[in-house]
């Protein structure tokens, strides 16, 4: 393996290893009482999940220490690959996303959480291409198609027979 590929592999491995301790779903997961209340309301009442709720459920990582890791990797990417190498540009973008995930977790229960989430994962108003439908439009079209289907969706074949 040549030096360039070895550098890419080493930097990439460092990104993966630095991200490993971040567990997004477990950090934002609701406890059973919140889930039960939300389901009992028929999904109509916003659960009482705010900053105070998450302060009682601390993250298992230090945000500043965790943010420092991708910064250090980015510096090494620039030093080892330069500012315009395609692999370096991609890895620097991954480091930026990594920092945004830490920002997201730090914003649990606040008004900033949805905005950061939209940056990372997209929003219903996002479009696939200029002038095209957005994700919400496509979901509505899919729902219309599925509502029009009259296929029997349950029966003897669907019984759960494995304990």
VMD Tcl script that builds the backbone (N, CA, C; Angstrom):
set m [mol new atoms 489]
animate dup $m
set s [atomselect $m all]
$s set {name element resname resid chain x y z} {
  {N N UNK 1 A 0.862 -1.174 0.000}
  {CA C UNK 1 A 0.000 0.000 0.000}
  {C C UNK 1 A 0.907 1.235 0.000}
  {N N UNK 2 A 0.597 2.180 -0.879}
  {CA C UNK 2 A 1.436 3.380 -0.944}
  {C C UNK 2 A 1.133 4.320 0.231}
  {N N UNK 3 A 1.978 5.309 0.411}
  {CA C UNK 3 A 1.877 6.218 1.557}
  {C C UNK 3 A 0.547 6.971 1.577}
  {N N UNK 4 A 0.066 7.401 0.409}
  {CA C UNK 4 A -1.195 8.149 0.332}
  {C C UNK 4 A -2.357 7.290 0.838}
  {N N UNK 5 A -2.438 6.062 0.356}
  {CA C UNK 5 A -3.530 5.175 0.784}
  {C C UNK 5 A -3.398 4.803 2.255}
  {N N UNK 6 A -2.178 4.629 2.702}
  {CA C UNK 6 A -1.966 4.309 4.111}
  {C C UNK 6 A -2.431 5.475 4.994}
  {N N UNK 7 A -2.133 6.703 4.571}
  {CA C UNK 7 A -2.577 7.890 5.315}
  {C C UNK 7 A -4.104 7.954 5.365}
  {N N UNK 8 A -4.745 7.721 4.238}
  {CA C UNK 8 A -6.213 7.732 4.197}
  {C C UNK 8 A -6.773 6.679 5.144}
  {N N UNK 9 A -6.223 5.485 5.106}
  {CA C UNK 9 A -6.696 4.398 5.970}
  {C C UNK 9 A -6.521 4.747 7.439}
  {N N UNK 10 A -5.368 5.276 7.790}
  {CA C UNK 10 A -5.111 5.624 9.191}
  {C C UNK 10 A -6.063 6.715 9.676}
  {N N UNK 11 A -6.264 7.740 8.867}
  {CA C UNK 11 A -7.164 8.831 9.250}
  {C C UNK 11 A -8.607 8.343 9.342}
  {N N UNK 12 A -9.005 7.539 8.385}
  {CA C UNK 12 A -10.354 6.989 8.386}
  {C C UNK 12 A -10.595 6.123 9.617}
  {N N UNK 13 A -9.625 5.287 9.955}
  {CA C UNK 13 A -9.740 4.453 11.151}
  {C C UNK 13 A -9.852 5.309 12.414}
  {N N UNK 14 A -9.138 6.408 12.459}
  {CA C UNK 14 A -9.218 7.306 13.620}
  {C C UNK 14 A -10.604 7.928 13.747}
  {N N UNK 15 A -11.201 8.287 12.608}
  {CA C UNK 15 A -12.559 8.858 12.642}
  {C C UNK 15 A -13.527 7.828 13.204}
  {N N UNK 16 A -13.466 6.616 12.684}
  {CA C UNK 16 A -14.366 5.554 13.141}
  {C C UNK 16 A -14.178 5.298 14.636}
  {N N UNK 17 A -12.958 5.221 15.075}
  {CA C UNK 17 A -12.684 4.956 16.488}
  {C C UNK 17 A -13.153 6.109 17.381}
  {N N UNK 18 A -12.970 7.339 16.935}
  {CA C UNK 18 A -13.394 8.501 17.731}
  {C C UNK 18 A -14.907 8.571 17.856}
  {N N UNK 19 A -15.614 8.129 16.820}
  {CA C UNK 19 A -17.083 8.174 16.836}
  {C C UNK 19 A -17.698 7.042 17.643}
  {N N UNK 20 A -16.962 5.987 17.853}
  {CA C UNK 20 A -17.496 4.776 18.475}
  {C C UNK 20 A -18.270 5.016 19.783}
  {N N UNK 21 A -17.815 5.866 20.697}
  {CA C UNK 21 A -18.538 6.017 21.967}
  {C C UNK 21 A -19.866 6.784 21.856}
  {N N UNK 22 A -20.120 7.425 20.716}
  {CA C UNK 22 A -21.338 8.222 20.577}
  {C C UNK 22 A -22.515 7.308 20.251}
  {N N UNK 23 A -23.505 7.316 21.117}
  {CA C UNK 23 A -24.706 6.497 20.959}
  {C C UNK 23 A -25.918 7.431 20.926}
  {N N UNK 24 A -26.279 7.880 19.728}
  {CA C UNK 24 A -27.330 8.886 19.583}
  {C C UNK 24 A -28.652 8.388 20.140}
  {N N UNK 25 A -29.101 7.227 19.709}
  {CA C UNK 25 A -30.424 6.760 20.123}
  {C C UNK 25 A -30.521 6.545 21.628}
  {N N UNK 26 A -29.507 5.991 22.237}
  {CA C UNK 26 A -29.577 5.790 23.686}
  {C C UNK 26 A -29.526 7.126 24.434}
  {N N UNK 27 A -28.889 8.139 23.842}
  {CA C UNK 27 A -28.800 9.448 24.496}
  {C C UNK 27 A -30.110 10.224 24.439}
  {N N UNK 28 A -30.950 9.959 23.433}
  {CA C UNK 28 A -32.216 10.698 23.308}
  {C C UNK 28 A -33.425 9.844 23.643}
  {N N UNK 29 A -33.217 8.575 23.941}
  {CA C UNK 29 A -34.306 7.641 24.212}
  {C C UNK 29 A -35.129 8.078 25.421}
  {N N UNK 30 A -36.441 7.935 25.302}
  {CA C UNK 30 A -37.344 8.242 26.411}
  {C C UNK 30 A -37.445 7.038 27.328}
  {N N UNK 31 A -37.681 7.303 28.615}
  {CA C UNK 31 A -37.907 6.184 29.515}
  {C C UNK 31 A -39.323 5.641 29.297}
  {N N UNK 32 A -39.617 4.513 29.903}
  {CA C UNK 32 A -40.897 3.830 29.647}
  {C C UNK 32 A -42.113 4.672 30.012}
  {N N UNK 33 A -42.031 5.457 31.084}
  {CA C UNK 33 A -43.198 6.249 31.496}
  {C C UNK 33 A -43.557 7.302 30.441}
  {N N UNK 34 A -42.565 7.903 29.817}
  {CA C UNK 34 A -42.809 8.894 28.767}
  {C C UNK 34 A -43.411 8.211 27.546}
  {N N UNK 35 A -42.858 7.070 27.174}
  {CA C UNK 35 A -43.384 6.321 26.030}
  {C C UNK 35 A -44.842 5.933 26.267}
  {N N UNK 36 A -45.125 5.400 27.445}
  {CA C UNK 36 A -46.482 4.954 27.748}
  {C C UNK 36 A -47.468 6.113 27.703}
  {N N UNK 37 A -47.099 7.254 28.251}
  {CA C UNK 37 A -47.983 8.422 28.231}
  {C C UNK 37 A -48.210 8.908 26.797}
  {N N UNK 38 A -47.177 8.901 25.988}
  {CA C UNK 38 A -47.292 9.333 24.598}
  {C C UNK 38 A -48.208 8.394 23.809}
  {N N UNK 39 A -48.055 7.098 24.003}
  {CA C UNK 39 A -48.910 6.132 23.318}
  {C C UNK 39 A -50.351 6.238 23.835}
  {N N UNK 40 A -50.516 6.431 25.144}
  {CA C UNK 40 A -51.854 6.536 25.730}
  {C C UNK 40 A -52.612 7.754 25.207}
  {N N UNK 41 A -51.893 8.812 24.855}
  {CA C UNK 41 A -52.551 10.013 24.330}
  {C C UNK 41 A -52.930 9.851 22.860}
  {N N UNK 42 A -52.651 8.677 22.302}
  {CA C UNK 42 A -52.910 8.471 20.888}
  {C C UNK 42 A -51.965 9.282 20.015}
  {N N UNK 43 A -50.786 9.581 20.560}
  {CA C UNK 43 A -49.742 10.333 19.857}
  {C C UNK 43 A -50.151 11.792 19.623}
  {N N UNK 44 A -51.091 12.284 20.415}
  {CA C UNK 44 A -51.600 13.642 20.211}
  {C C UNK 44 A -51.027 14.646 21.193}
  {N N UNK 45 A -50.525 14.182 22.308}
  {CA C UNK 45 A -50.000 15.088 23.326}
  {C C UNK 45 A -48.484 15.004 23.348}
  {N N UNK 46 A -47.845 16.144 23.136}
  {CA C UNK 46 A -46.384 16.192 23.145}
  {C C UNK 46 A -45.877 15.743 24.515}
  {N N UNK 47 A -44.964 14.787 24.548}
  {CA C UNK 47 A -44.473 14.330 25.850}
  {C C UNK 47 A -43.660 15.417 26.547}
  {N N UNK 48 A -43.654 15.389 27.866}
  {CA C UNK 48 A -42.919 16.408 28.632}
  {C C UNK 48 A -41.417 16.113 28.666}
  {N N UNK 49 A -40.799 16.211 27.498}
  {CA C UNK 49 A -39.368 15.941 27.388}
  {C C UNK 49 A -38.688 17.265 27.071}
  {N N UNK 50 A -38.053 17.833 28.090}
  {CA C UNK 50 A -37.409 19.132 27.922}
  {C C UNK 50 A -35.984 19.066 28.462}
  {N N UNK 51 A -35.377 20.201 28.570}
  {CA C UNK 51 A -33.986 20.267 29.039}
  {C C UNK 51 A -33.845 19.634 30.421}
  {N N UNK 52 A -34.795 19.919 31.295}
  {CA C UNK 52 A -34.745 19.382 32.660}
  {C C UNK 52 A -34.809 17.847 32.655}
  {N N UNK 53 A -35.624 17.304 31.764}
  {CA C UNK 53 A -35.732 15.845 31.641}
  {C C UNK 53 A -34.362 15.243 31.307}
  {N N UNK 54 A -33.690 15.839 30.327}
  {CA C UNK 54 A -32.399 15.294 29.914}
  {C C UNK 54 A -31.281 15.605 30.898}
  {N N UNK 55 A -31.418 16.643 31.691}
  {CA C UNK 55 A -30.405 16.909 32.720}
  {C C UNK 55 A -30.382 15.796 33.761}
  {N N UNK 56 A -31.526 15.130 33.928}
  {CA C UNK 56 A -31.590 13.988 34.846}
  {C C UNK 56 A -31.012 12.730 34.208}
  {N N UNK 57 A -30.771 12.787 32.902}
  {CA C UNK 57 A -30.232 11.651 32.148}
  {C C UNK 57 A -28.940 12.109 31.451}
  {N N UNK 58 A -27.866 12.253 32.205}
  {CA C UNK 58 A -26.645 12.811 31.622}
  {C C UNK 58 A -26.067 11.931 30.510}
  {N N UNK 59 A -25.385 12.604 29.586}
  {CA C UNK 59 A -24.699 11.882 28.509}
  {C C UNK 59 A -23.509 11.140 29.081}
  {N N UNK 60 A -23.113 10.113 28.374}
  {CA C UNK 60 A -21.967 9.322 28.816}
  {C C UNK 60 A -20.674 9.797 28.154}
  {N N UNK 61 A -20.668 11.060 27.725}
  {CA C UNK 61 A -19.461 11.610 27.121}
  {C C UNK 61 A -19.345 13.080 27.468}
  {N N UNK 62 A -18.124 13.555 27.451}
  {CA C UNK 62 A -17.853 14.970 27.679}
  {C C UNK 62 A -17.854 15.655 26.316}
  {N N UNK 63 A -18.806 16.583 26.066}
  {CA C UNK 63 A -18.908 17.193 24.739}
  {C C UNK 63 A -17.629 17.876 24.266}
  {N N UNK 64 A -16.951 18.588 25.133}
  {CA C UNK 64 A -15.738 19.308 24.703}
  {C C UNK 64 A -14.611 18.346 24.332}
  {N N UNK 65 A -14.436 17.324 25.137}
  {CA C UNK 65 A -13.408 16.323 24.836}
  {C C UNK 65 A -13.762 15.599 23.535}
  {N N UNK 66 A -15.035 15.274 23.371}
  {CA C UNK 66 A -15.477 14.555 22.182}
  {C C UNK 66 A -15.336 15.416 20.935}
  {N N UNK 67 A -15.621 16.718 21.027}
  {CA C UNK 67 A -15.456 17.627 19.877}
  {C C UNK 67 A -13.985 17.822 19.513}
  {N N UNK 68 A -13.111 17.713 20.499}
  {CA C UNK 68 A -11.684 17.923 20.239}
  {C C UNK 68 A -11.103 16.826 19.342}
  {N N UNK 69 A -11.662 15.640 19.401}
  {CA C UNK 69 A -11.127 14.527 18.605}
  {C C UNK 69 A -11.246 14.792 17.107}
  {N N UNK 70 A -12.420 15.156 16.579}
  {CA C UNK 70 A -12.472 15.412 15.136}
  {C C UNK 70 A -11.665 16.637 14.721}
  {N N UNK 71 A -11.525 17.614 15.620}
  {CA C UNK 71 A -10.690 18.780 15.295}
  {C C UNK 71 A -9.237 18.358 15.072}
  {N N UNK 72 A -8.753 17.495 15.944}
  {CA C UNK 72 A -7.376 17.017 15.813}
  {C C UNK 72 A -7.210 16.190 14.543}
  {N N UNK 73 A -8.210 15.379 14.247}
  {CA C UNK 73 A -8.154 14.562 13.029}
  {C C UNK 73 A -8.178 15.464 11.796}
  {N N UNK 74 A -9.015 16.495 11.824}
  {CA C UNK 74 A -9.075 17.434 10.694}
  {C C UNK 74 A -7.714 18.093 10.450}
  {N N UNK 75 A -7.052 18.473 11.515}
  {CA C UNK 75 A -5.725 19.087 11.363}
  {C C UNK 75 A -4.769 18.111 10.703}
  {N N UNK 76 A -4.843 16.850 11.096}
  {CA C UNK 76 A -3.979 15.834 10.498}
  {C C UNK 76 A -4.371 15.537 9.052}
  {N N UNK 77 A -5.652 15.637 8.736}
  {CA C UNK 77 A -6.111 15.455 7.353}
  {C C UNK 77 A -5.510 16.550 6.480}
  {N N UNK 78 A -5.601 17.782 6.953}
  {CA C UNK 78 A -5.037 18.900 6.178}
  {C C UNK 78 A -3.526 18.750 6.024}
  {N N UNK 79 A -2.858 18.351 7.097}
  {CA C UNK 79 A -1.414 18.188 7.045}
  {C C UNK 79 A -0.973 16.992 6.208}
  {N N UNK 80 A -1.758 15.929 6.234}
  {CA C UNK 80 A -1.362 14.713 5.538}
  {C C UNK 80 A -1.863 14.590 4.113}
  {N N UNK 81 A -3.011 15.223 3.826}
  {CA C UNK 81 A -3.605 15.082 2.495}
  {C C UNK 81 A -3.755 16.402 1.756}
  {N N UNK 82 A -3.711 17.497 2.500}
  {CA C UNK 82 A -3.899 18.803 1.885}
  {C C UNK 82 A -5.368 19.205 1.856}
  {N N UNK 83 A -5.637 20.451 1.471}
  {CA C UNK 83 A -7.007 20.974 1.557}
  {C C UNK 83 A -7.940 20.553 0.424}
  {N N UNK 84 A -7.403 20.025 -0.692}
  {CA C UNK 84 A -8.293 19.745 -1.826}
  {C C UNK 84 A -8.338 18.277 -2.243}
  {N N UNK 85 A -7.625 17.416 -1.578}
  {CA C UNK 85 A -7.677 15.992 -1.907}
  {C C UNK 85 A -9.101 15.491 -1.674}
  {N N UNK 86 A -9.703 14.821 -2.658}
  {CA C UNK 86 A -11.096 14.372 -2.496}
  {C C UNK 86 A -11.340 13.547 -1.233}
  {N N UNK 87 A -10.452 12.632 -0.914}
  {CA C UNK 87 A -10.629 11.831 0.295}
  {C C UNK 87 A -10.560 12.713 1.537}
  {N N UNK 88 A -9.668 13.690 1.520}
  {CA C UNK 88 A -9.546 14.599 2.652}
  {C C UNK 88 A -10.772 15.474 2.821}
  {N N UNK 89 A -11.322 15.953 1.712}
  {CA C UNK 89 A -12.543 16.774 1.772}
  {C C UNK 89 A -13.674 15.949 2.383}
  {N N UNK 90 A -13.810 14.705 1.933}
  {CA C UNK 90 A -14.855 13.832 2.456}
  {C C UNK 90 A -14.646 13.561 3.946}
  {N N UNK 91 A -13.432 13.278 4.343}
  {CA C UNK 91 A -13.179 12.993 5.760}
  {C C UNK 91 A -13.365 14.233 6.628}
  {N N UNK 92 A -13.024 15.400 6.114}
  {CA C UNK 92 A -13.270 16.624 6.889}
  {C C UNK 92 A -14.774 16.856 7.048}
  {N N UNK 93 A -15.548 16.552 6.014}
  {CA C UNK 93 A -17.006 16.649 6.113}
  {C C UNK 93 A -17.518 15.678 7.182}
  {N N UNK 94 A -16.961 14.481 7.231}
  {CA C UNK 94 A -17.357 13.511 8.249}
  {C C UNK 94 A -17.043 14.035 9.654}
  {N N UNK 95 A -15.910 14.688 9.804}
  {CA C UNK 95 A -15.550 15.274 11.097}
  {C C UNK 95 A -16.516 16.389 11.483}
  {N N UNK 96 A -16.924 17.191 10.503}
  {CA C UNK 96 A -17.900 18.254 10.757}
  {C C UNK 96 A -19.225 17.649 11.217}
  {N N UNK 97 A -19.660 16.577 10.555}
  {CA C UNK 97 A -20.892 15.893 10.949}
  {C C UNK 97 A -20.760 15.319 12.357}
  {N N UNK 98 A -19.607 14.806 12.665}
  {CA C UNK 98 A -19.308 14.257 13.985}
  {C C UNK 98 A -19.520 15.331 15.049}
  {N N UNK 99 A -18.976 16.527 14.801}
  {CA C UNK 99 A -19.156 17.632 15.758}
  {C C UNK 99 A -20.626 18.031 15.860}
  {N N UNK 100 A -21.341 18.011 14.741}
  {CA C UNK 100 A -22.766 18.345 14.771}
  {C C UNK 100 A -23.557 17.338 15.613}
  {N N UNK 101 A -23.179 16.082 15.569}
  {CA C UNK 101 A -23.842 15.075 16.394}
  {C C UNK 101 A -23.643 15.404 17.873}
  {N N UNK 102 A -22.446 15.819 18.236}
  {CA C UNK 102 A -22.195 16.209 19.627}
  {C C UNK 102 A -23.047 17.431 19.979}
  {N N UNK 103 A -23.133 18.408 19.068}
  {CA C UNK 103 A -23.996 19.576 19.288}
  {C C UNK 103 A -25.444 19.134 19.482}
  {N N UNK 104 A -25.887 18.178 18.665}
  {CA C UNK 104 A -27.258 17.668 18.755}
  {C C UNK 104 A -27.519 17.082 20.129}
  {N N UNK 105 A -26.612 16.245 20.592}
  {CA C UNK 105 A -26.806 15.616 21.896}
  {C C UNK 105 A -26.763 16.634 23.025}
  {N N UNK 106 A -25.930 17.633 22.874}
  {CA C UNK 106 A -25.859 18.674 23.893}
  {C C UNK 106 A -27.142 19.510 23.902}
  {N N UNK 107 A -27.857 19.562 22.775}
  {CA C UNK 107 A -29.078 20.363 22.659}
  {C C UNK 107 A -30.345 19.567 22.978}
  {N N UNK 108 A -30.192 18.376 23.528}
  {CA C UNK 108 A -31.374 17.561 23.857}
  {C C UNK 108 A -32.352 18.365 24.705}
  {N N UNK 109 A -33.623 18.321 24.307}
  {CA C UNK 109 A -34.669 18.985 25.071}
  {C C UNK 109 A -34.747 20.484 24.871}
  {N N UNK 110 A -34.016 21.046 23.907}
  {CA C UNK 110 A -34.054 22.485 23.658}
  {C C UNK 110 A -34.611 22.765 22.266}
  {N N UNK 111 A -34.856 24.050 21.989}
  {CA C UNK 111 A -35.346 24.455 20.673}
  {C C UNK 111 A -34.294 24.280 19.581}
  {N N UNK 112 A -33.029 24.150 19.945}
  {CA C UNK 112 A -31.974 23.970 18.944}
  {C C UNK 112 A -31.928 22.541 18.406}
  {N N UNK 113 A -32.463 21.592 19.157}
  {CA C UNK 113 A -32.383 20.189 18.761}
  {C C UNK 113 A -32.985 19.927 17.371}
  {N N UNK 114 A -34.209 20.381 17.082}
  {CA C UNK 114 A -34.759 20.101 15.736}
  {C C UNK 114 A -33.942 20.716 14.603}
  {N N UNK 115 A -33.430 21.918 14.805}
  {CA C UNK 115 A -32.649 22.570 13.745}
  {C C UNK 115 A -31.369 21.790 13.450}
  {N N UNK 116 A -30.688 21.340 14.487}
  {CA C UNK 116 A -29.463 20.560 14.289}
  {C C UNK 116 A -29.801 19.207 13.679}
  {N N UNK 117 A -30.890 18.606 14.133}
  {CA C UNK 117 A -31.335 17.333 13.573}
  {C C UNK 117 A -31.616 17.463 12.078}
  {N N UNK 118 A -32.258 18.554 11.679}
  {CA C UNK 118 A -32.542 18.780 10.258}
  {C C UNK 118 A -31.255 18.910 9.447}
  {N N UNK 119 A -30.243 19.555 10.021}
  {CA C UNK 119 A -28.953 19.665 9.322}
  {C C UNK 119 A -28.318 18.295 9.108}
  {N N UNK 120 A -28.419 17.457 10.111}
  {CA C UNK 120 A -27.791 16.143 10.038}
  {C C UNK 120 A -28.580 15.137 9.209}
  {N N UNK 121 A -29.889 15.097 9.443}
  {CA C UNK 121 A -30.689 14.000 8.895}
  {C C UNK 121 A -31.688 14.432 7.828}
  {N N UNK 122 A -31.858 15.732 7.656}
  {CA C UNK 122 A -32.813 16.217 6.677}
  {C C UNK 122 A -34.159 16.524 7.320}
  {N N UNK 123 A -35.035 17.147 6.533}
  {CA C UNK 123 A -36.352 17.543 7.011}
  {C C UNK 123 A -37.400 17.190 5.961}
  {N N UNK 124 A -38.638 17.182 6.369}
  {CA C UNK 124 A -39.737 16.840 5.458}
  {C C UNK 124 A -39.828 17.810 4.290}
  {N N UNK 125 A -39.299 19.015 4.452}
  {CA C UNK 125 A -39.359 20.010 3.383}
  {C C UNK 125 A -38.196 19.892 2.395}
  {N N UNK 126 A -37.253 19.011 2.660}
  {CA C UNK 126 A -36.114 18.836 1.758}
  {C C UNK 126 A -36.580 18.267 0.421}
  {N N UNK 127 A -35.940 18.707 -0.657}
  {CA C UNK 127 A -36.268 18.206 -1.996}
  {C C UNK 127 A -35.114 17.348 -2.507}
  {N N UNK 128 A -35.442 16.471 -3.431}
  {CA C UNK 128 A -34.419 15.615 -4.027}
  {C C UNK 128 A -33.661 16.345 -5.130}
  {N N UNK 129 A -34.350 17.268 -5.800}
  {CA C UNK 129 A -33.725 18.081 -6.844}
  {C C UNK 129 A -34.528 19.368 -6.984}
  {N N UNK 130 A -33.917 20.400 -7.543}
  {CA C UNK 130 A -34.566 21.702 -7.677}
  {C C UNK 130 A -35.889 21.566 -8.425}
  {N N UNK 131 A -36.940 22.098 -7.835}
  {CA C UNK 131 A -38.258 22.061 -8.458}
  {C C UNK 131 A -38.996 20.754 -8.254}
  {N N UNK 132 A -38.360 19.792 -7.637}
  {CA C UNK 132 A -38.981 18.484 -7.438}
  {C C UNK 132 A -39.809 18.442 -6.170}
  {N N UNK 133 A -40.477 17.314 -5.957}
  {CA C UNK 133 A -41.291 17.170 -4.743}
  {C C UNK 133 A -40.400 17.070 -3.508}
  {N N UNK 134 A -40.962 17.483 -2.388}
  {CA C UNK 134 A -40.204 17.308 -1.152}
  {C C UNK 134 A -40.575 15.965 -0.520}
  {N N UNK 135 A -39.901 15.624 0.543}
  {CA C UNK 135 A -40.104 14.330 1.176}
  {C C UNK 135 A -41.531 14.193 1.688}
  {N N UNK 136 A -42.103 15.265 2.227}
  {CA C UNK 136 A -43.472 15.215 2.721}
  {C C UNK 136 A -44.453 14.945 1.574}
  {N N UNK 137 A -44.208 15.561 0.414}
  {CA C UNK 137 A -45.068 15.305 -0.754}
  {C C UNK 137 A -45.008 13.833 -1.147}
  {N N UNK 138 A -43.817 13.284 -1.182}
  {CA C UNK 138 A -43.665 11.879 -1.557}
  {C C UNK 138 A -44.331 10.957 -0.533}
  {N N UNK 139 A -44.244 11.318 0.737}
  {CA C UNK 139 A -44.905 10.520 1.774}
  {C C UNK 139 A -46.422 10.561 1.594}
  {N N UNK 140 A -46.961 11.730 1.265}
  {CA C UNK 140 A -48.405 11.845 1.043}
  {C C UNK 140 A -48.832 11.009 -0.164}
  {N N UNK 141 A -48.032 11.028 -1.218}
  {CA C UNK 141 A -48.339 10.218 -2.399}
  {C C UNK 141 A -48.318 8.731 -2.047}
  {N N UNK 142 A -47.336 8.326 -1.278}
  {CA C UNK 142 A -47.231 6.925 -0.875}
  {C C UNK 142 A -48.415 6.525 -0.007}
  {N N UNK 143 A -48.807 7.411 0.892}
  {CA C UNK 143 A -49.958 7.104 1.746}
  {C C UNK 143 A -51.212 6.953 0.898}
  {N N UNK 144 A -51.398 7.815 -0.091}
  {CA C UNK 144 A -52.552 7.730 -0.990}
  {C C UNK 144 A -52.564 6.382 -1.710}
  {N N UNK 145 A -51.417 5.968 -2.204}
  {CA C UNK 145 A -51.325 4.678 -2.892}
  {C C UNK 145 A -51.656 3.539 -1.934}
  {N N UNK 146 A -51.077 3.576 -0.741}
  {CA C UNK 146 A -51.309 2.498 0.218}
  {C C UNK 146 A -52.753 2.477 0.714}
  {N N UNK 147 A -53.361 3.654 0.885}
  {CA C UNK 147 A -54.760 3.705 1.307}
  {C C UNK 147 A -55.674 3.081 0.254}
  {N N UNK 148 A -55.278 3.180 -1.001}
  {CA C UNK 148 A -56.079 2.631 -2.087}
  {C C UNK 148 A -55.935 1.139 -2.268}
  {N N UNK 149 A -55.003 0.568 -1.593}
  {CA C UNK 149 A -54.808 -0.884 -1.731}
  {C C UNK 149 A -55.831 -1.626 -0.893}
  {N N UNK 150 A -56.394 -2.654 -1.479}
  {CA C UNK 150 A -57.410 -3.441 -0.763}
  {C C UNK 150 A -56.938 -4.859 -0.533}
  {N N UNK 151 A -55.652 -5.037 -0.489}
  {CA C UNK 151 A -55.078 -6.365 -0.306}
  {C C UNK 151 A -55.249 -6.795 1.149}
  {N N UNK 152 A -55.636 -8.044 1.331}
  {CA C UNK 152 A -55.732 -8.609 2.675}
  {C C UNK 152 A -54.310 -8.685 3.238}
  {N N UNK 153 A -54.072 -8.070 4.377}
  {CA C UNK 153 A -52.704 -8.027 4.900}
  {C C UNK 153 A -52.478 -8.960 6.071}
  {N N UNK 154 A -53.496 -9.690 6.477}
  {CA C UNK 154 A -53.261 -10.638 7.560}
  {C C UNK 154 A -54.029 -11.914 7.259}
  {N N UNK 155 A -53.620 -12.967 7.863}
  {CA C UNK 155 A -54.273 -14.245 7.646}
  {C C UNK 155 A -53.483 -15.344 8.299}
  {N N UNK 156 A -53.825 -16.552 7.947}
  {CA C UNK 156 A -53.182 -17.711 8.566}
  {C C UNK 156 A -51.676 -17.711 8.329}
  {N N UNK 157 A -51.242 -17.245 7.170}
  {CA C UNK 157 A -49.818 -17.243 6.868}
  {C C UNK 157 A -49.046 -16.289 7.766}
  {N N UNK 158 A -49.748 -15.304 8.361}
  {CA C UNK 158 A -49.087 -14.292 9.168}
  {C C UNK 158 A -49.027 -14.632 10.661}
  {N N UNK 159 A -49.592 -15.782 11.037}
  {CA C UNK 159 A -49.590 -16.124 12.450}
  {C C UNK 159 A -48.164 -16.322 12.929}
  {N N UNK 160 A -47.925 -15.873 14.141}
  {CA C UNK 160 A -46.605 -16.043 14.738}
  {C C UNK 160 A -46.583 -17.401 15.430}
  {N N UNK 161 A -45.760 -18.292 14.929}
  {CA C UNK 161 A -45.722 -19.631 15.477}
  {C C UNK 161 A -44.410 -19.933 16.205}
  {N N UNK 162 A -43.491 -18.994 16.150}
  {CA C UNK 162 A -42.210 -19.194 16.821}
  {C C UNK 162 A -42.250 -18.438 18.145}
  {N N UNK 163 A -42.065 -19.133 19.265}
  {CA C UNK 163 A -42.129 -18.442 20.566}
  {C C UNK 163 A -40.978 -17.462 20.743}
}
mol reanalyze $m
mol bondsrecalc $m
mol representation Tube
mol addrep $m
